[in-house]
Amino acid sequence: MNNPIKLIAFDLFGVVISEGHMVSNALMPLLPTGTEKSLVKSHYQAYTLGMMSEEEFWQNIGQTQNTPVRLLFLDSFELDPIYEKVISALKQNYELAILSNLANRMGRISNKEIRI
């Protein structure tokens, strides 16, 4: 039987990367106490939609692009424990892709670890 499925796409957050709520669970704990989550989320959304640069995002939440918070945030991306097994099994027969609203610059950084 000819399999009509040629490509399998995975969502990045909550599927490939274990954490699905990056702002709430990964970024907010790194920011100073009293930082408004709604403010951070709105700026993060604008950033991921391409409405502001990465530098503007960090400035708008009271940080700089060279802040240690940025590196800690990017380092918090952890692959799901079964990711490697799933990818190894599927890549033999399918094209694999990732869909995400992760901003382009951050995406290039995390692509090194994801290997799709």
Secondary structure, DSSP 8 states (H G I E B T S, - for coil): ------EEEEETBTTTBS-S-IIIIIIGGGS-TT--HHHHHHHHHHHHTTSS-HHHHHHHTT--TT-HHHHHHHHT--B-TTHHHHHHHHTTTSEEEEE----HHHHHHHHHHH--
